[in-house]
Amino acid sequence: MRNIALKLTYDGSTYHGWQVQKTEITVAETLEQALEKISYNENGTVASRTYLNKKKEPVRITAGYAKIVYEYNAQKQLVRESYFDEKMEPVKIPSGYAATAYERDEKGNATLVSYTDAQDQPVMTRSGYAGILREYDDGNRVIRESYLDENGELMNIASGYAVDVREYDALGNFTARWYMDRNGELVNCTSSYAKIRYEYNSAGQVIRESYFDLDGNSTNSSSGIAAIVYERDTRGNVIRQSYTDSEGKPECNTSGYASLTREYNWKNQVVREAYFDTMGEPAELPTGQALEERSYDKKGNLKRRRYYNAEGEPVKITSGYSQIRYQYNRDGYAIQESYYDEAGDPVVIPGGQSMLKYDRDTDGNAVNTYYCDAEGTLITDRKSVV
């Protein structure tokens, strides 16, 4: 093998995308160390990744391991990944397992994903299952996902179902999914519907999602609405989001509004979000605001949030402030947030502080939180460790 040290770069071939997921290892979970050492097999596949601190010693990252080792089949397809601690001993990561194994079909699709402990025994993950059985269509899209217990038997997961069935249109858009129990019977998930359907515009963007009951009738989800309609701008941003009942009439969701509108800056960041009732009039949320405005600094960091009532006047929300302002270090991590009232004056919020300050490590994690008054002075001698 040959070892290559890389800084601020990565080979994403063995990751499961960027965004953090409940069970799969992603770039966002692991791209946190000063140094990542990657070892390659002679055929060019990644053999292992080891994470090092500034002293070039193995260090356990927030994903729960210091080293990950990969195994492949003859087609160079990943079939197993195992996790190790700083001492290179097998370790169970926070997701609840020490290794992930993949069985693949002739196209390379992972038809069975299994999770095991350090003794290579099946183990339940934090998400509540020990394995996932997948079926694919001719386009290599997942059309059925079944959840298994330690014995390989179908089981209902916490979301209320054992099988997740998916449907696609001719363009490959994900158009529907429905849920079944261990006996193959249609079942309501914990969001109170048995099936969800999606509609798309010509750009392949979702413009409507609708919920249905066991009999195929339109039904309200646990959010109190039967459908969501999305209006988008030319950049694909959602500029209006509306909720309806089973008859297609405007309906308030459980947060108390029937629609919201958004405005964006040139970076596609939300600068204004407003809430409305079934009559199209401003609606105040349970937290007190009917409108939120956001501003950003030149680097794109969120600089300030301001809240207004249905009359468009500054309002103090239930968190105890009308404005919140942020300051950042040169690496873009928030190091201070300050609270203000309707007039823009510093305010003491229910926790007793007017300001929070953070000490952050080189990875951006908040290692200390300080509760301060409006002048930045500690309000107690206590230093809260996060």
Summary of the structure (lengths in Angstrom):
residues: 386
radius of gyration: 24.8
end to end distance: 40.3
largest distance: 68.0
contacts: 1143
relative contact order: 0.05
helix: 2%
strand: 41%
